[in-house]
Each structure stands twice: as C-alpha cells, then as structure tokens.
Amino acid sequence: MENIIYGKNAIIEALEAGNRTFNKILISNSAHSDSKIEKIKELASREGIVYQFVSIQKLNQLEPDGRHQGVIAQISPVKYVELEDFIEENKGNNTSVVILDGVEDSHNIGAIIRSAVCAGVKGIILPSRRGVLVNSTVEKTSAGAVNHISIIKVNSLVNAVQKLKENDYWVIASDHHAKDNYFDIDYTDMNFALIMGAEHAGISKSLLKLSDFVVKIPMLTNFNSLNVSNAAAIILFESVKQCSKKRGK
C-alpha cells in the first residue's frame, strides 16, 4: 500500500511542517482550483516537490473511500539525498551508483536496491517525474536495503549524468542492442554509474549518447531480454568479481 496523505488541510499542514519527505502530489484534473489547491501548488513549488494532475479514478484507486478532496500526496519512507552532497561525501573513493531511467515497477526497484547494497553500490538515482520513487512496496521488496544506501532524487537525469561525468564517473548503459558485452569492461579502480532502463522503453536516447560504454548481457536463445532487476544484479556482481580478483580474495 502506498504511503499517502490525503485531504487539502492535511497536505497543507504536512507541507508547512516540513517533516515529511514527499514523492509527489497528485491533484484531480477535475478539481476546482480553490485557495487551498493554490496553496498546495505554491508550497510544493517552493519546496521543489513535483505536483501533477491526474484523473479522479487514479485518486480513487489510492483512497477508495473518496475522502481525498481531489488531492493526494505520496510520501516516501526514506529521506532523499542531494546529488551534490553525495558526490562530495564520496570523493576519493571508488564509488558506484545505479541510475534508473523510468523503471515503473516498485518490486523491480526494490530488488535492484537490494542487489546494489549487497554489491557495495553507494547510491541509487531516481527521476522525480518518470518512473516510481521509493514507496512502501519498494521498501518492503528491498528487505530494508533502502536504509543502507543513498537514495537520490533528481529533476533531470541528463543533468545528473553530466554532473557525474564532471566528477570523474564513467557512465555505463545497459542496452540489449549493444555490441559490447558487460564483462568486457574493467570496473576496477574507477567510479562508475550504471544506467538501467524502463521495463519496456529502455534507456532514453539522450542518456545513451552521454554514456561512455553501452553494454549487453549476451543471450544463448532468442527469448526476450532479462527482467531489469536481474540484469542489474548480473552487471553489478561482475564488478564485484573483478574487484575481488584484483584484491586476491
């Protein structure tokens, strides 16, 4: 079940208190834009919180009793980290991050976070508008791993990738059309950011263009590509294997 706050007054109070971490605010596209809706939009914009207009049916799915008054806030169970702070805190270390470009399944995100923590990854980067942010399903599927890794929410993945590249990160994109195999990269002694794409759409062209390496996981049959969480685990643990071999472990 999604962590939510519903009702105009409750959401305004939570925004003004500043003690909750918002994923986004959903406003019915049929709601009358009264003073309270305008207040919610104003406070959200001031705090950099995304709000979007959705159908009343979407709100009714989240709050079936219909007490939402045309507005629901989705709340994160974790506190997000700023990308700049993450980069600064990890300077001087060989650091890896995973970037999720529009992954839409909460179970996949939770599984990726769990694998990432086990593989020593330091951060997960999520877009604030495309895909799913950290909710209770992600938290549960990760088996608590969300509490052991920096979760970074950004407005633009392109800007985030450019920022990482400026700070000596090599960018690796996973795409099943790639010519190179994932195990042909030397993951040791470098910072790297691994981009995994949405379940159906894959990685956006703009991010593929920014990538230093585009790799695939070779298949022995013509069957459809791997689940994104399985693919992420395979690539991440190749980096673990290489680093372990280099250390002689």
Residue, then its C-alpha position, 0 to 999 in steps of 0.5 A: m500500500e502506498n504511503i499517502i496523505y490525503g485531504k487539502n488541510a492535511i497536505i497543507e499542514a504536512l507541507e508547512a511542517g516540513n517533516r515529511t519527505f514527499n514523492k509527489i502530489l497528485i491533484s484531480n484534473s477535475a478539481h476546482s482550483d480553490s485557495k487551498i489547491e493554490k496553496i498546495k501548488e505554491l508550497a510544493s513549488r517552493e519546496g521543489i516537490v513535483y505536483q501533477f494532475v491526474s484523473i479522479q479514478k487514479l485518486n480513487q484507486l489510492e483512497p477508495d473511500g473518496r475522502h481525498q478532496g481531489v488531492i493526494a500526496q505520496i510520501s516516501p519512507v526514506k529521506y532523499v539525498e542531494l546529488e551534490d552532497f553525495i558526490e562530495e561525501n564520496k570523493g576519493n573513493n571508488t564509488s558506484v551508483v545505479i541510475l534508473d531511467g523510468v523503471e515503473d515497477s516498485h518490486n523491480i526497484g526494490a530488488i535492484i536496491r537490494s542487489a546494489v547494497c549487497a554489491g557495495v553500490k553507494g547510491i541509487i538515482l531516481p527521476s522525480r517525474r518518470g518512473v516510481l520513487v521509493n514507496s512502501t512496496v519498494e521498501k518492503t521488496s528491498a528487505g530494508a536495503v533502502n536504509h543502507i544506501s543513498i537514495i537520490k532524487v533528481n529533476s533531470l537525469v541528463n543533468a545528473v549524468q553530466k554532473l557525474k561525468e564532471n566528477d570523474y564517473w564513467v557512465i555505463a548503459s545497459d542496452h540489449h542492442a549493444k555490441d559490447n558485452y558487460f564483462d568486457i569492461d574493467y570496473t576496477d579502480m574507477n567510479f562508475a554509474l550504471i544506467m538501467g532502463a524502463e521495463h519496456a522503453g529502455i534507456s532514453k536516447s539522450l542518456l545513451k549518447l552521454s554514456d561512455f560504454v553501452v553494454k549487453i548481457p549476451m543471450l544463448t536463445n532468442f527469448n526476450s531480454l532479462n527482467v531489469s532487476n536481474a540484469a542489474a544484479i548480473i552487471l553489478f556482481e561482475s564488478v564485484k568479481q573483478c574487484s575481488k580478483k584484483r584484491g586476491k580474495 
